[in-house]
Amino acid sequence: MAEHFDLGSILVISMTLVFFVIVLLPNGFTHDLLLKAGEFLVSVKLILMARKNRIAN
């Protein structure tokens, strides 16, 4: 994975995933789960778009 993403991208994905799990544990599977999953997917999408832009340039 390190050859495809830089350290900052891996760090952001990891931190977002950790926050997602931390919020999931006390709240359980509620409406907040969908919001946090959306936040996680948006951050991953932004990182993938930045990678594609870096490769294109």
PDBQT receptor file of N, H, CA, C and O in Angstrom, charges set to zero:
ATOM      1  N   MET A   1       0.827  -1.192   0.000  1.00  0.00    +0.000 N 
ATOM      2  CA  MET A   1       0.000   0.000   0.000  1.00  0.00    +0.000 C 
ATOM      3  C   MET A   1       0.867   1.251   0.000  1.00  0.00    +0.000 C 
ATOM      4  O   MET A   1       0.471   2.278  -0.550  1.00  0.00    +0.000 OA
ATOM      5  N   ALA A   2       2.032   1.175   0.603  1.00  0.00    +0.000 N 
ATOM      6  H   ALA A   2       2.354   0.340   1.050  1.00  0.00    +0.000 HD
ATOM      7  CA  ALA A   2       2.900   2.347   0.694  1.00  0.00    +0.000 C 
ATOM      8  C   ALA A   2       3.412   2.785  -0.666  1.00  0.00    +0.000 C 
ATOM      9  O   ALA A   2       3.743   3.956  -0.853  1.00  0.00    +0.000 OA
ATOM     10  N   GLU A   3       3.483   1.865  -1.618  1.00  0.00    +0.000 N 
ATOM     11  H   GLU A   3       3.214   0.914  -1.466  1.00  0.00    +0.000 HD
ATOM     12  CA  GLU A   3       3.971   2.259  -2.938  1.00  0.00    +0.000 C 
ATOM     13  C   GLU A   3       2.904   2.988  -3.741  1.00  0.00    +0.000 C 
ATOM     14  O   GLU A   3       3.226   3.659  -4.721  1.00  0.00    +0.000 OA
ATOM     15  N   HIS A   4       1.638   2.870  -3.345  1.00  0.00    +0.000 N 
ATOM     16  H   HIS A   4       1.376   2.325  -2.549  1.00  0.00    +0.000 HD
ATOM     17  CA  HIS A   4       0.558   3.527  -4.064  1.00  0.00    +0.000 C 
ATOM     18  C   HIS A   4       0.122   4.842  -3.431  1.00  0.00    +0.000 C 
ATOM     19  O   HIS A   4      -0.366   5.731  -4.129  1.00  0.00    +0.000 OA
ATOM     20  N   PHE A   5       0.290   4.975  -2.126  1.00  0.00    +0.000 N 
ATOM     21  H   PHE A   5       0.686   4.253  -1.559  1.00  0.00    +0.000 HD
ATOM     22  CA  PHE A   5      -0.145   6.174  -1.407  1.00  0.00    +0.000 C 
ATOM     23  C   PHE A   5       1.017   6.745  -0.616  1.00  0.00    +0.000 C 
ATOM     24  O   PHE A   5       1.926   6.022  -0.209  1.00  0.00    +0.000 OA
ATOM     25  N   ASP A   6       0.975   8.066  -0.402  1.00  0.00    +0.000 N 
ATOM     26  H   ASP A   6       0.237   8.654  -0.733  1.00  0.00    +0.000 HD
ATOM     27  CA  ASP A   6       2.012   8.672   0.426  1.00  0.00    +0.000 C 
ATOM     28  C   ASP A   6       1.633   8.520   1.903  1.00  0.00    +0.000 C 
ATOM     29  O   ASP A   6       0.533   8.083   2.240  1.00  0.00    +0.000 OA
ATOM     30  N   LEU A   7       2.560   8.887   2.754  1.00  0.00    +0.000 N 
ATOM     31  H   LEU A   7       3.454   9.242   2.480  1.00  0.00    +0.000 HD
ATOM     32  CA  LEU A   7       2.375   8.700   4.196  1.00  0.00    +0.000 C 
ATOM     33  C   LEU A   7       1.188   9.503   4.725  1.00  0.00    +0.000 C 
ATOM     34  O   LEU A   7       0.454   9.020   5.587  1.00  0.00    +0.000 OA
ATOM     35  N   GLY A   8       0.994  10.705   4.228  1.00  0.00    +0.000 N 
ATOM     36  H   GLY A   8       1.590  11.097   3.527  1.00  0.00    +0.000 HD
ATOM     37  CA  GLY A   8      -0.125  11.530   4.685  1.00  0.00    +0.000 C 
ATOM     38  C   GLY A   8      -1.466  10.911   4.363  1.00  0.00    +0.000 C 
ATOM     39  O   GLY A   8      -2.380  10.957   5.186  1.00  0.00    +0.000 OA
ATOM     40  N   SER A   9      -1.600  10.334   3.184  1.00  0.00    +0.000 N 
ATOM     41  H   SER A   9      -0.857  10.297   2.515  1.00  0.00    +0.000 HD
ATOM     42  CA  SER A   9      -2.856   9.697   2.799  1.00  0.00    +0.000 C 
ATOM     43  C   SER A   9      -3.152   8.477   3.662  1.00  0.00    +0.000 C 
ATOM     44  O   SER A   9      -4.286   8.277   4.096  1.00  0.00    +0.000 OA
ATOM     45  N   ILE A  10      -2.144   7.676   3.903  1.00  0.00    +0.000 N 
ATOM     46  H   ILE A  10      -1.223   7.839   3.550  1.00  0.00    +0.000 HD
ATOM     47  CA  ILE A  10      -2.322   6.498   4.753  1.00  0.00    +0.000 C 
ATOM     48  C   ILE A  10      -2.703   6.927   6.167  1.00  0.00    +0.000 C 
ATOM     49  O   ILE A  10      -3.547   6.295   6.803  1.00  0.00    +0.000 OA
ATOM     50  N   LEU A  11      -2.089   7.988   6.656  1.00  0.00    +0.000 N 
ATOM     51  H   LEU A  11      -1.403   8.502   6.139  1.00  0.00    +0.000 HD
ATOM     52  CA  LEU A  11      -2.392   8.488   7.988  1.00  0.00    +0.000 C 
ATOM     53  C   LEU A  11      -3.827   8.988   8.093  1.00  0.00    +0.000 C 
ATOM     54  O   LEU A  11      -4.505   8.720   9.085  1.00  0.00    +0.000 OA
ATOM     55  N   VAL A  12      -4.296   9.709   7.081  1.00  0.00    +0.000 N 
ATOM     56  H   VAL A  12      -3.745   9.927   6.275  1.00  0.00    +0.000 HD
ATOM     57  CA  VAL A  12      -5.668  10.223   7.095  1.00  0.00    +0.000 C 
ATOM     58  C   VAL A  12      -6.673   9.082   7.043  1.00  0.00    +0.000 C 
ATOM     59  O   VAL A  12      -7.660   9.096   7.779  1.00  0.00    +0.000 OA
ATOM     60  N   ILE A  13      -6.439   8.101   6.188  1.00  0.00    +0.000 N 
ATOM     61  H   ILE A  13      -5.637   8.090   5.591  1.00  0.00    +0.000 HD
ATOM     62  CA  ILE A  13      -7.349   6.959   6.113  1.00  0.00    +0.000 C 
ATOM     63  C   ILE A  13      -7.364   6.203   7.438  1.00  0.00    +0.000 C 
ATOM     64  O   ILE A  13      -8.430   5.807   7.909  1.00  0.00    +0.000 OA
ATOM     65  N   SER A  14      -6.218   6.000   8.035  1.00  0.00    +0.000 N 
ATOM     66  H   SER A  14      -5.351   6.321   7.652  1.00  0.00    +0.000 HD
ATOM     67  CA  SER A  14      -6.134   5.278   9.300  1.00  0.00    +0.000 C 
ATOM     68  C   SER A  14      -6.845   6.018  10.420  1.00  0.00    +0.000 C 
ATOM     69  O   SER A  14      -7.601   5.420  11.185  1.00  0.00    +0.000 OA
ATOM     70  N   MET A  15      -6.602   7.324  10.515  1.00  0.00    +0.000 N 
ATOM     71  H   MET A  15      -5.988   7.809   9.893  1.00  0.00    +0.000 HD
ATOM     72  CA  MET A  15      -7.243   8.108  11.574  1.00  0.00    +0.000 C 
ATOM     73  C   MET A  15      -8.756   8.130  11.399  1.00  0.00    +0.000 C 
ATOM     74  O   MET A  15      -9.493   8.019  12.378  1.00  0.00    +0.000 OA
ATOM     75  N   THR A  16      -9.225   8.272  10.168  1.00  0.00    +0.000 N 
ATOM     76  H   THR A  16      -8.626   8.363   9.372  1.00  0.00    +0.000 HD
ATOM     77  CA  THR A  16     -10.656   8.288   9.921  1.00  0.00    +0.000 C 
ATOM     78  C   THR A  16     -11.276   6.946  10.279  1.00  0.00    +0.000 C 
ATOM     79  O   THR A  16     -12.363   6.902  10.855  1.00  0.00    +0.000 OA
ATOM     80  N   LEU A  17     -10.606   5.864   9.950  1.00  0.00    +0.000 N 
ATOM     81  H   LEU A  17      -9.723   5.900   9.482  1.00  0.00    +0.000 HD
ATOM     82  CA  LEU A  17     -11.108   4.538  10.290  1.00  0.00    +0.000 C 
ATOM     83  C   LEU A  17     -11.143   4.335  11.803  1.00  0.00    +0.000 C 
ATOM     84  O   LEU A  17     -12.097   3.756  12.324  1.00  0.00    +0.000 OA
ATOM     85  N   VAL A  18     -10.125   4.799  12.509  1.00  0.00    +0.000 N 
ATOM     86  H   VAL A  18      -9.350   5.269  12.086  1.00  0.00    +0.000 HD
ATOM     87  CA  VAL A  18     -10.103   4.696  13.972  1.00  0.00    +0.000 C 
ATOM     88  C   VAL A  18     -11.244   5.497  14.580  1.00  0.00    +0.000 C 
ATOM     89  O   VAL A  18     -11.929   5.005  15.477  1.00  0.00    +0.000 OA
ATOM     90  N   PHE A  19     -11.464   6.725  14.109  1.00  0.00    +0.000 N 
ATOM     91  H   PHE A  19     -10.908   7.125  13.380  1.00  0.00    +0.000 HD
ATOM     92  CA  PHE A  19     -12.574   7.526  14.617  1.00  0.00    +0.000 C 
ATOM     93  C   PHE A  19     -13.908   6.867  14.321  1.00  0.00    +0.000 C 
ATOM     94  O   PHE A  19     -14.823   6.918  15.143  1.00  0.00    +0.000 OA
ATOM     95  N   PHE A  20     -14.026   6.246  13.152  1.00  0.00    +0.000 N 
ATOM     96  H   PHE A  20     -13.283   6.204  12.485  1.00  0.00    +0.000 HD
ATOM     97  CA  PHE A  20     -15.251   5.541  12.778  1.00  0.00    +0.000 C 
ATOM     98  C   PHE A  20     -15.537   4.410  13.766  1.00  0.00    +0.000 C 
ATOM     99  O   PHE A  20     -16.674   4.246  14.210  1.00  0.00    +0.000 OA
ATOM    100  N   VAL A  21     -14.518   3.637  14.109  1.00  0.00    +0.000 N 
ATOM    101  H   VAL A  21     -13.594   3.770  13.748  1.00  0.00    +0.000 HD
ATOM    102  CA  VAL A  21     -14.692   2.521  15.042  1.00  0.00    +0.000 C 
ATOM    103  C   VAL A  21     -14.992   3.035  16.450  1.00  0.00    +0.000 C 
ATOM    104  O   VAL A  21     -15.814   2.454  17.159  1.00  0.00    +0.000 OA
ATOM    105  N   ILE A  22     -14.329   4.126  16.860  1.00  0.00    +0.000 N 
ATOM    106  H   ILE A  22     -13.661   4.598  16.284  1.00  0.00    +0.000 HD
ATOM    107  CA  ILE A  22     -14.568   4.685  18.191  1.00  0.00    +0.000 C 
ATOM    108  C   ILE A  22     -16.012   5.152  18.326  1.00  0.00    +0.000 C 
ATOM    109  O   ILE A  22     -16.634   4.931  19.365  1.00  0.00    +0.000 OA
ATOM    110  N   VAL A  23     -16.549   5.788  17.305  1.00  0.00    +0.000 N 
ATOM    111  H   VAL A  23     -16.044   5.968  16.461  1.00  0.00    +0.000 HD
ATOM    112  CA  VAL A  23     -17.938   6.255  17.347  1.00  0.00    +0.000 C 
ATOM    113  C   VAL A  23     -18.901   5.078  17.279  1.00  0.00    +0.000 C 
ATOM    114  O   VAL A  23     -19.979   5.122  17.873  1.00  0.00    +0.000 OA
ATOM    115  N   LEU A  24     -18.523   4.034  16.566  1.00  0.00    +0.000 N 
ATOM    116  H   LEU A  24     -17.647   3.998  16.084  1.00  0.00    +0.000 HD
ATOM    117  CA  LEU A  24     -19.399   2.881  16.407  1.00  0.00    +0.000 C 
ATOM    118  C   LEU A  24     -19.594   2.122  17.713  1.00  0.00    +0.000 C 
ATOM    119  O   LEU A  24     -20.692   1.634  17.983  1.00  0.00    +0.000 OA
ATOM    120  N   LEU A  25     -18.555   2.016  18.519  1.00  0.00    +0.000 N 
ATOM    121  H   LEU A  25     -17.663   2.412  18.299  1.00  0.00    +0.000 HD
ATOM    122  CA  LEU A  25     -18.631   1.199  19.727  1.00  0.00    +0.000 C 
ATOM    123  C   LEU A  25     -19.675   1.693  20.736  1.00  0.00    +0.000 C 
ATOM    124  O   LEU A  25     -20.522   0.897  21.143  1.00  0.00    +0.000 OA
ATOM    125  N   PRO A  26     -19.661   2.955  21.160  1.00  0.00    +0.000 N 
ATOM    126  CA  PRO A  26     -20.665   3.352  22.158  1.00  0.00    +0.000 C 
ATOM    127  C   PRO A  26     -22.063   3.557  21.575  1.00  0.00    +0.000 C 
ATOM    128  O   PRO A  26     -23.054   3.353  22.276  1.00  0.00    +0.000 OA
ATOM    129  N   ASN A  27     -22.160   3.955  20.314  1.00  0.00    +0.000 N 
ATOM    130  H   ASN A  27     -21.355   4.120  19.745  1.00  0.00    +0.000 HD
ATOM    131  CA  ASN A  27     -23.469   4.277  19.745  1.00  0.00    +0.000 C 
ATOM    132  C   ASN A  27     -24.148   3.077  19.114  1.00  0.00    +0.000 C 
ATOM    133  O   ASN A  27     -25.375   3.054  19.015  1.00  0.00    +0.000 OA
ATOM    134  N   GLY A  28     -23.398   2.094  18.689  1.00  0.00    +0.000 N 
ATOM    135  H   GLY A  28     -22.401   2.113  18.769  1.00  0.00    +0.000 HD
ATOM    136  CA  GLY A  28     -23.986   0.944  18.028  1.00  0.00    +0.000 C 
ATOM    137  C   GLY A  28     -24.408   1.276  16.607  1.00  0.00    +0.000 C 
ATOM    138  O   GLY A  28     -23.970   2.270  16.027  1.00  0.00    +0.000 OA
ATOM    139  N   PHE A  29     -25.253   0.440  16.067  1.00  0.00    +0.000 N 
ATOM    140  H   PHE A  29     -25.609  -0.367  16.538  1.00  0.00    +0.000 HD
ATOM    141  CA  PHE A  29     -25.704   0.605  14.690  1.00  0.00    +0.000 C 
ATOM    142  C   PHE A  29     -26.942   1.485  14.662  1.00  0.00    +0.000 C 
ATOM    143  O   PHE A  29     -28.068   0.989  14.655  1.00  0.00    +0.000 OA
ATOM    144  N   THR A  30     -26.729   2.776  14.645  1.00  0.00    +0.000 N 
ATOM    145  H   THR A  30     -25.814   3.180  14.650  1.00  0.00    +0.000 HD
ATOM    146  CA  THR A  30     -27.830   3.730  14.600  1.00  0.00    +0.000 C 
ATOM    147  C   THR A  30     -27.672   4.601  13.363  1.00  0.00    +0.000 C 
ATOM    148  O   THR A  30     -26.863   4.316  12.480  1.00  0.00    +0.000 OA
ATOM    149  N   HIS A  31     -28.447   5.648  13.319  1.00  0.00    +0.000 N 
ATOM    150  H   HIS A  31     -29.104   5.880  14.036  1.00  0.00    +0.000 HD
ATOM    151  CA  HIS A  31     -28.384   6.595  12.202  1.00  0.00    +0.000 C 
ATOM    152  C   HIS A  31     -26.996   7.224  12.095  1.00  0.00    +0.000 C 
ATOM    153  O   HIS A  31     -26.544   7.555  10.999  1.00  0.00    +0.000 OA
ATOM    154  N   ASP A  32     -26.319   7.388  13.235  1.00  0.00    +0.000 N 
ATOM    155  H   ASP A  32     -26.686   7.119  14.125  1.00  0.00    +0.000 HD
ATOM    156  CA  ASP A  32     -24.979   7.980  13.223  1.00  0.00    +0.000 C 
ATOM    157  C   ASP A  32     -23.990   7.126  12.449  1.00  0.00    +0.000 C 
ATOM    158  O   ASP A  32     -23.009   7.641  11.912  1.00  0.00    +0.000 OA
ATOM    159  N   LEU A  33     -24.240   5.833  12.389  1.00  0.00    +0.000 N 
ATOM    160  H   LEU A  33     -25.037   5.415  12.825  1.00  0.00    +0.000 HD
ATOM    161  CA  LEU A  33     -23.354   4.948  11.639  1.00  0.00    +0.000 C 
ATOM    162  C   LEU A  33     -23.323   5.342  10.169  1.00  0.00    +0.000 C 
ATOM    163  O   LEU A  33     -22.259   5.357   9.551  1.00  0.00    +0.000 OA
ATOM    164  N   LEU A  34     -24.477   5.658   9.613  1.00  0.00    +0.000 N 
ATOM    165  H   LEU A  34     -25.342   5.645  10.115  1.00  0.00    +0.000 HD
ATOM    166  CA  LEU A  34     -24.521   6.056   8.210  1.00  0.00    +0.000 C 
ATOM    167  C   LEU A  34     -23.778   7.365   7.978  1.00  0.00    +0.000 C 
ATOM    168  O   LEU A  34     -23.119   7.528   6.952  1.00  0.00    +0.000 OA
ATOM    169  N   LEU A  35     -23.877   8.287   8.908  1.00  0.00    +0.000 N 
ATOM    170  H   LEU A  35     -24.413   8.155   9.742  1.00  0.00    +0.000 HD
ATOM    171  CA  LEU A  35     -23.162   9.555   8.773  1.00  0.00    +0.000 C 
ATOM    172  C   LEU A  35     -21.651   9.351   8.826  1.00  0.00    +0.000 C 
ATOM    173  O   LEU A  35     -20.912   9.919   8.022  1.00  0.00    +0.000 OA
ATOM    174  N   LYS A  36     -21.207   8.547   9.763  1.00  0.00    +0.000 N 
ATOM    175  H   LYS A  36     -21.808   8.085  10.415  1.00  0.00    +0.000 HD
ATOM    176  CA  LYS A  36     -19.769   8.298   9.899  1.00  0.00    +0.000 C 
ATOM    177  C   LYS A  36     -19.233   7.494   8.721  1.00  0.00    +0.000 C 
ATOM    178  O   LYS A  36     -18.112   7.730   8.268  1.00  0.00    +0.000 OA
ATOM    179  N   ALA A  37     -20.019   6.552   8.224  1.00  0.00    +0.000 N 
ATOM    180  H   ALA A  37     -20.929   6.360   8.592  1.00  0.00    +0.000 HD
ATOM    181  CA  ALA A  37     -19.587   5.794   7.045  1.00  0.00    +0.000 C 
ATOM    182  C   ALA A  37     -19.467   6.727   5.843  1.00  0.00    +0.000 C 
ATOM    183  O   ALA A  37     -18.547   6.589   5.036  1.00  0.00    +0.000 OA
ATOM    184  N   GLY A  38     -20.388   7.669   5.723  1.00  0.00    +0.000 N 
ATOM    185  H   GLY A  38     -21.135   7.781   6.377  1.00  0.00    +0.000 HD
ATOM    186  CA  GLY A  38     -20.308   8.652   4.647  1.00  0.00    +0.000 C 
ATOM    187  C   GLY A  38     -19.074   9.517   4.767  1.00  0.00    +0.000 C 
ATOM    188  O   GLY A  38     -18.416   9.799   3.766  1.00  0.00    +0.000 OA
ATOM    189  N   GLU A  39     -18.750   9.943   5.972  1.00  0.00    +0.000 N 
ATOM    190  H   GLU A  39     -19.285   9.715   6.786  1.00  0.00    +0.000 HD
ATOM    191  CA  GLU A  39     -17.545  10.748   6.187  1.00  0.00    +0.000 C 
ATOM    192  C   GLU A  39     -16.294   9.962   5.802  1.00  0.00    +0.000 C 
ATOM    193  O   GLU A  39     -15.380  10.501   5.177  1.00  0.00    +0.000 OA
ATOM    194  N   PHE A  40     -16.264   8.694   6.177  1.00  0.00    +0.000 N 
ATOM    195  H   PHE A  40     -17.007   8.257   6.684  1.00  0.00    +0.000 HD
ATOM    196  CA  PHE A  40     -15.118   7.860   5.847  1.00  0.00    +0.000 C 
ATOM    197  C   PHE A  40     -14.972   7.712   4.332  1.00  0.00    +0.000 C 
ATOM    198  O   PHE A  40     -13.870   7.831   3.796  1.00  0.00    +0.000 OA
ATOM    199  N   LEU A  41     -16.077   7.455   3.651  1.00  0.00    +0.000 N 
ATOM    200  H   LEU A  41     -16.972   7.358   4.086  1.00  0.00    +0.000 HD
ATOM    201  CA  LEU A  41     -16.024   7.281   2.200  1.00  0.00    +0.000 C 
ATOM    202  C   LEU A  41     -15.629   8.567   1.484  1.00  0.00    +0.000 C 
ATOM    203  O   LEU A  41     -14.924   8.526   0.475  1.00  0.00    +0.000 OA
ATOM    204  N   VAL A  42     -16.076   9.701   1.995  1.00  0.00    +0.000 N 
ATOM    205  H   VAL A  42     -16.648   9.735   2.815  1.00  0.00    +0.000 HD
ATOM    206  CA  VAL A  42     -15.699  10.981   1.385  1.00  0.00    +0.000 C 
ATOM    207  C   VAL A  42     -14.203  11.228   1.541  1.00  0.00    +0.000 C 
ATOM    208  O   VAL A  42     -13.555  11.680   0.597  1.00  0.00    +0.000 OA
ATOM    209  N   SER A  43     -13.646  10.940   2.710  1.00  0.00    +0.000 N 
ATOM    210  H   SER A  43     -14.173  10.573   3.477  1.00  0.00    +0.000 HD
ATOM    211  CA  SER A  43     -12.215  11.172   2.899  1.00  0.00    +0.000 C 
ATOM    212  C   SER A  43     -11.395  10.240   2.011  1.00  0.00    +0.000 C 
ATOM    213  O   SER A  43     -10.374  10.653   1.461  1.00  0.00    +0.000 OA
ATOM    214  N   VAL A  44     -11.826   8.993   1.866  1.00  0.00    +0.000 N 
ATOM    215  H   VAL A  44     -12.656   8.658   2.313  1.00  0.00    +0.000 HD
ATOM    216  CA  VAL A  44     -11.114   8.066   0.987  1.00  0.00    +0.000 C 
ATOM    217  C   VAL A  44     -11.213   8.530  -0.460  1.00  0.00    +0.000 C 
ATOM    218  O   VAL A  44     -10.231   8.473  -1.199  1.00  0.00    +0.000 OA
ATOM    219  N   LYS A  45     -12.389   8.986  -0.864  1.00  0.00    +0.000 N 
ATOM    220  H   LYS A  45     -13.187   9.032  -0.264  1.00  0.00    +0.000 HD
ATOM    221  CA  LYS A  45     -12.580   9.465  -2.237  1.00  0.00    +0.000 C 
ATOM    222  C   LYS A  45     -11.695  10.679  -2.524  1.00  0.00    +0.000 C 
ATOM    223  O   LYS A  45     -11.102  10.766  -3.599  1.00  0.00    +0.000 OA
ATOM    224  N   LEU A  46     -11.600  11.608  -1.584  1.00  0.00    +0.000 N 
ATOM    225  H   LEU A  46     -12.082  11.537  -0.711  1.00  0.00    +0.000 HD
ATOM    226  CA  LEU A  46     -10.744  12.777  -1.776  1.00  0.00    +0.000 C 
ATOM    227  C   LEU A  46      -9.280  12.382  -1.911  1.00  0.00    +0.000 C 
ATOM    228  O   LEU A  46      -8.550  12.954  -2.722  1.00  0.00    +0.000 OA
ATOM    229  N   ILE A  47      -8.856  11.415  -1.126  1.00  0.00    +0.000 N 
ATOM    230  H   ILE A  47      -9.449  10.951  -0.468  1.00  0.00    +0.000 HD
ATOM    231  CA  ILE A  47      -7.469  10.965  -1.204  1.00  0.00    +0.000 C 
ATOM    232  C   ILE A  47      -7.202  10.279  -2.534  1.00  0.00    +0.000 C 
ATOM    233  O   ILE A  47      -6.151  10.486  -3.141  1.00  0.00    +0.000 OA
ATOM    234  N   LEU A  48      -8.153   9.456  -2.995  1.00  0.00    +0.000 N 
ATOM    235  H   LEU A  48      -9.006   9.288  -2.502  1.00  0.00    +0.000 HD
ATOM    236  CA  LEU A  48      -7.974   8.798  -4.285  1.00  0.00    +0.000 C 
ATOM    237  C   LEU A  48      -7.959   9.804  -5.430  1.00  0.00    +0.000 C 
ATOM    238  O   LEU A  48      -7.197   9.650  -6.384  1.00  0.00    +0.000 OA
ATOM    239  N   MET A  49      -8.797  10.831  -5.341  1.00  0.00    +0.000 N 
ATOM    240  H   MET A  49      -9.417  10.957  -4.566  1.00  0.00    +0.000 HD
ATOM    241  CA  MET A  49      -8.802  11.870  -6.375  1.00  0.00    +0.000 C 
ATOM    242  C   MET A  49      -7.495  12.642  -6.370  1.00  0.00    +0.000 C 
ATOM    243  O   MET A  49      -6.983  12.987  -7.435  1.00  0.00    +0.000 OA
ATOM    244  N   ALA A  50      -6.942  12.923  -5.190  1.00  0.00    +0.000 N 
ATOM    245  H   ALA A  50      -7.358  12.643  -4.325  1.00  0.00    +0.000 HD
ATOM    246  CA  ALA A  50      -5.662  13.624  -5.108  1.00  0.00    +0.000 C 
ATOM    247  C   ALA A  50      -4.543  12.774  -5.704  1.00  0.00    +0.000 C 
ATOM    248  O   ALA A  50      -3.644  13.300  -6.359  1.00  0.00    +0.000 OA
ATOM    249  N   ARG A  51      -4.597  11.481  -5.481  1.00  0.00    +0.000 N 
ATOM    250  H   ARG A  51      -5.327  11.054  -4.948  1.00  0.00    +0.000 HD
ATOM    251  CA  ARG A  51      -3.584  10.582  -6.051  1.00  0.00    +0.000 C 
ATOM    252  C   ARG A  51      -3.682  10.569  -7.571  1.00  0.00    +0.000 C 
ATOM    253  O   ARG A  51      -2.671  10.649  -8.268  1.00  0.00    +0.000 OA
ATOM    254  N   LYS A  52      -4.907  10.469  -8.076  1.00  0.00    +0.000 N 
ATOM    255  H   LYS A  52      -5.729  10.404  -7.510  1.00  0.00    +0.000 HD
ATOM    256  CA  LYS A  52      -5.085  10.449  -9.530  1.00  0.00    +0.000 C 
ATOM    257  C   LYS A  52      -4.624  11.771 -10.150  1.00  0.00    +0.000 C 
ATOM    258  O   LYS A  52      -4.046  11.780 -11.237  1.00  0.00    +0.000 OA
ATOM    259  N   ASN A  53      -4.873  12.859  -9.475  1.00  0.00    +0.000 N 
ATOM    260  H   ASN A  53      -5.343  12.852  -8.592  1.00  0.00    +0.000 HD
ATOM    261  CA  ASN A  53      -4.434  14.170  -9.957  1.00  0.00    +0.000 C 
ATOM    262  C   ASN A  53      -2.915  14.270  -9.953  1.00  0.00    +0.000 C 
ATOM    263  O   ASN A  53      -2.319  14.815 -10.882  1.00  0.00    +0.000 OA
ATOM    264  N   ARG A  54      -2.291  13.742  -8.903  1.00  0.00    +0.000 N 
ATOM    265  H   ARG A  54      -2.775  13.300  -8.148  1.00  0.00    +0.000 HD
ATOM    266  CA  ARG A  54      -0.828  13.765  -8.818  1.00  0.00    +0.000 C 
ATOM    267  C   ARG A  54      -0.206  12.938  -9.931  1.00  0.00    +0.000 C 
ATOM    268  O   ARG A  54       0.809  13.337 -10.502  1.00  0.00    +0.000 OA
ATOM    269  N   ILE A  55      -0.797  11.795 -10.248  1.00  0.00    +0.000 N 
ATOM    270  H   ILE A  55      -1.622  11.471  -9.784  1.00  0.00    +0.000 HD
ATOM    271  CA  ILE A  55      -0.284  10.951 -11.317  1.00  0.00    +0.000 C 
ATOM    272  C   ILE A  55      -0.467  11.632 -12.677  1.00  0.00    +0.000 C 
ATOM    273  O   ILE A  55       0.415  11.567 -13.534  1.00  0.00    +0.000 OA
ATOM    274  N   ALA A  56      -1.612  12.279 -12.865  1.00  0.00    +0.000 N 
ATOM    275  H   ALA A  56      -2.328  12.332 -12.169  1.00  0.00    +0.000 HD
ATOM    276  CA  ALA A  56      -1.892  12.931 -14.135  1.00  0.00    +0.000 C 
ATOM    277  C   ALA A  56      -0.952  14.103 -14.391  1.00  0.00    +0.000 C 
ATOM    278  O   ALA A  56      -0.586  14.381 -15.533  1.00  0.00    +0.000 OA
ATOM    279  N   ASN A  57      -0.571  14.780 -13.327  1.00  0.00    +0.000 N 
ATOM    280  H   ASN A  57      -0.869  14.555 -12.400  1.00  0.00    +0.000 HD
ATOM    281  CA  ASN A  57       0.331  15.922 -13.497  1.00  0.00    +0.000 C 
ATOM    282  C   ASN A  57       1.751  15.442 -13.596  1.00  0.00    +0.000 C 
ATOM    283  O   ASN A  57       2.668  16.251 -13.743  1.00  0.00    +0.000 OA
TER     284      ASN A  57
